[in-house]
Amino acid sequence: MDAQIPVADGEEAGSGLVEAALEISRKRTQMMEQMRKALETGDEKQALSLARLLVGLGQTPAVMVITALLPVILV
């Protein structure tokens, strides 16, 4: 990483850190757009999967079981 460590006089971190933060923001924005489209098309399974990724839950075995049962639960 090419970021610089701030010094005592308040110097800001290098642009590498800012670029990394912007890239994370772009990826999360793209995921939220995909989630919105999934909700608009009625694809609750995809929307829920994306929501889990956005909040950091990922795909644990318990989550995978709930996802598999989701169509039955929603009926």
N, C-alpha and C positions, 0 to 999 in steps of 0.2 A: 504494500500500500504506500502511496506517495504522500500521505497526509503528514503535516508537521505538527509537532506537539506544541500547544500554546505555552508561551513563556510568562514570567511573572508580570510583565508590563501589560498584559491583556491582549497580546497578539493572537489573532484568530487561527484556528486550525487551517491546514492547507485545503486547496480546492478539491483534492481527492476525496476527502470526507464529505464535502458538500455534494460532489457528483454521486457518491455511493448513496447518500440519502435521497437524492432526486431519482435515482434508478429504482430504489425501493418504492418510492411514491408512485412512479409510473406503473410498476408491476401491480401494486395494490389497486390502483385506479382501474387498470385493465381487468383485474379480477372482479371488481365491483360492477363494471359494465357487463361482464359475462354473466354475473349473478342476476343483474336486472333483466337481461334478455331471457335467461332461463325462467325467471318468474313470470315474465310477460307471455311466454309460450306455454306455461303450465308445467315446466319440467322441474318439479319440486325436488327431485332427487339430486339433480345437478346443482340447483340453487343451494341446497343444504350442504352439499359437498364443498362448494366454494366458500360458503359462510364458515364452515369448520376450518378450512385452510386460513381464512382471513383472521380468525381469532386464535389460531395456533393449536387447534385440536388434532388436525391431520386425520389419518385413517387408522385408528386403533381397532383391534378386533371387536370390541363392544360397539364402536361406532359403525363398523361394517355390518354387524347384525341388525342394528336399528335401521340402517339405510336399506337393507334388504327387506325389512318388514314395513317400511314406510308406505308403500302402495296399499298394503292391507290395512294399516292404521288409518290412513286418510279416507278410506271408503266408508 
